[in-house]
Amino acid sequence: MADVGVAKPGARTPSAGPVVVAARGSSARASFVPGCGGIRAGTSLGGIRHISDKRVRVNEQIRISPIRLIQDDGEQIGIVSIDEARERAAERGMDLVEVAAEARPPVVKMMDYGKYKYEAARAAREARKKQHTIQVKEVKFRPGIEDHDYDFKVRHARRFLEEGNKVKLTMMFRGRQVTHPELGVEVLARVMEDLGDLGKVESQPNMEGRVMSMVVAPLKAK
């Protein structure tokens, strides 16, 4: 248990300041310190960079001639008229997609545009699934908390850390408990001992009025 001094009854409430917490069994001491364009740059997809649906021209929308044509297998056909490009695309059952409108002549590629849009949408969905927004979840404690309530709250804190979120540990003081911040420090030291395999202290405990709080960050980001 943390080694702290006990305030005398009736003593003034300590001013806001950081509290350093060490887990039980540690040589550290817990102390209260008062007063303290057509193609967007991006990842290639099947050799084709992401194409903006708002700006791309497809098939009959391509009116300029001549164009520089690329076959669907990547072969460089060269500069041809738009009519010849349409004939070649029709023979292969492909669409014509303008992939570099700013080039002179513009670059057009044969592709299955419907399939491309489907694969691009699927890749975007997969990327969103892999994204994880770190949130700060709060778990509240009180000095002298009962063991069953303590275990329940620690399980929540562990789950939040396992999900890759940060956890704000909040110690709520009632009445004259506020004159004994060491009671809260002892509970937080115990919590950190139980969370040590999943989290680390990101911000040391800080006392503001009747509330002491600290933030624990996950050891491994999701």
N, C-alpha and C positions, 0 to 999 in steps of 0.2 A: 504494500500500500504506500502511496505517496507520503513523504515526510514533510509535514507542513506545521506551522505554528497555529495555535487555536486562539481566536480573538476572544477577549473578555466580553461578557454580556454588557450590552449598553454602549459598546464601542461604536465609533462613527463608521458608517458604511464606507468601504474603500472606494476610492475614485476609480474610474475606468482605466484599465490597463491590461497588458498581456499576462497570461498565466502559462508558465512552461510546464508541460505534462510529460512525465516519463512513466512507462509501464512498470508494474510491480516486478520486483526482482532486479531492476536496473540500478546501477550505481548513481544515476542522475537523480536529483531531488526536484520535487514539484514545488514551485514557489509562485506567489502572487506578487506582481511588481506594480505597485500603485502608480498612477499618473503616466503610464507608458504608451463582207462582199459576196458573191455567188458561192464561194467556198469559204467556210469558216475554219480557222486554224483549230486543230484538235487531234484527237487520237484517230489513227487510221482504222477503217472498218473494211476489211476485205480489200485493202489496197486503195480505197476511196475515202477521202476526207469527208467529214460531215458536210452535207449540203443543206443550205437553208431553204426550207419549203417556200418561204415568202419571196425569194428572189430567183430561184432556179427556173429555167425554161426547159420544157420537155416537149419532144416530138414537134407537132405543128406550131408550137409557140416559138420555135427557133426559126427566124426568118432571114437572118444574115447569111450571106454566101460570098466566098467559100468559107469553110471551117476546117480546123485540124481535127481529124478523126482518130479516135483510139478504139480498137475493137474490144469486146467484152473480156477476152482472154489477155488483154494488155498489149497486144500487138499494135504498133504504130502504123496506121494506114497512110497517114500523111494528109496533105491539103487536098480536099475534094469539094465539089459543089454540095450544097445542102440536099439537092435532089438525089445525087448519087449516094450520099450518106443515108438517106431514108430508104433507098432501095436495098442497100447492104444490111441495114438494121432489120428490114422486113424479112429478108432471106433467112436471117438468124433468129427471127422471132423476138427481137430485142427492142427496147426503147432507146431513143436518143436523148441524152441528158447533157445540158451545157454545164461543164464543171469549171470552166475558167472564162467567164464572160469578158474580163478585162484584157485578156490576151488578144493579140492581133496576128493572124485570125483567131477567133475564139476557139477554145478547145471543147470538143464534144465527145462523149464516150457512150458506147453501146452498153446497155445494162438492162436487167429486169428491174425497173424502177419500183414496182409494187413490192417485190421481194426485198429490195434494198431498204425501203421505208419500214417494212415489217421488222427486219433485222435491227435497224437503227433504233426503233421504238423498244424492242425487246432488250437491247443493250442498255438503253437509258433506264428501263425499269430495273434491271439487275444492278446497275450502278446505284440507284436510289436505295435498293434494299441493303446494299453494303454500307451505305452511309449511316453514321451514328452520331446524333447530336448529343453532346454531353450535357446533362442536366444536373442541377443541384437539388438533391432530395434532403428533406429535413426530418430528423428524428429527435424527439424531445424526451428529456430525462428530468428527474427531480432528485435532490439529495435524499438519501435514505430510501431509494426505490426498492420495492420488493423483488425477490429473485425471479419469480415467474414473469413479472412485468418487464424486468431487465432483459431476460432471455428473449422475450417476444420482440422487443425493440432492437436488440442486437441482431436477431435473425433478419429483420427488415433491412438494417444497415448493411449486412453482409450481402443480401440479395441485390441491393442497389449498386454496391461496388462490383459484384460479379457481372452486372449488366453494363459496366463501364461508366456509371454515373458517379459524380462526387456526392459526398454526404456531409451535410451540416449538422453537427451534434450541438443541440441547444439544451443548456441546463437552466431550468426555471426555478427560481427561489421564491418562497413564500414567507411573508412576515419577517420574523427575526432571523430566518435562515440566511438572509442576505448578509448578516454580520459574520457569517462563517463560510466564506468562499472555499475554504479548504475541503468542505464536505463535497462540493461539486467537483473539485479537482480530483478527489479520490475516485469518484464515479467515472470521470472521463479517462483517468489513468487505467482503470479496469476495462473500459470500452476499448481503448487503444490496444491493450494487451490481447483482447479477443478478436480484434480486427487486423492485427499486425501481419497476418499472412496474405491479406488482400489489399490493404490500404496503407497510406503514409500521410503524415500530417502536412497539409498544404499551408494552413494558417494556424498559428498558435492560438490557444484560447484567449478570448478577450472579454472583459467584463463591462457591460453597459447597463447601468441601473440594476435591475433585478434579473438580468439575463446574462449568462456566460455562454459563449459559442465558439466553436472551432470548426474548421473544414478539413475533411479527409478526402484525399484523391486516390483513385484506384492505382494499384501498382502496374497493372497491364491495361493499356487502352484497347478498347474494342475496335 
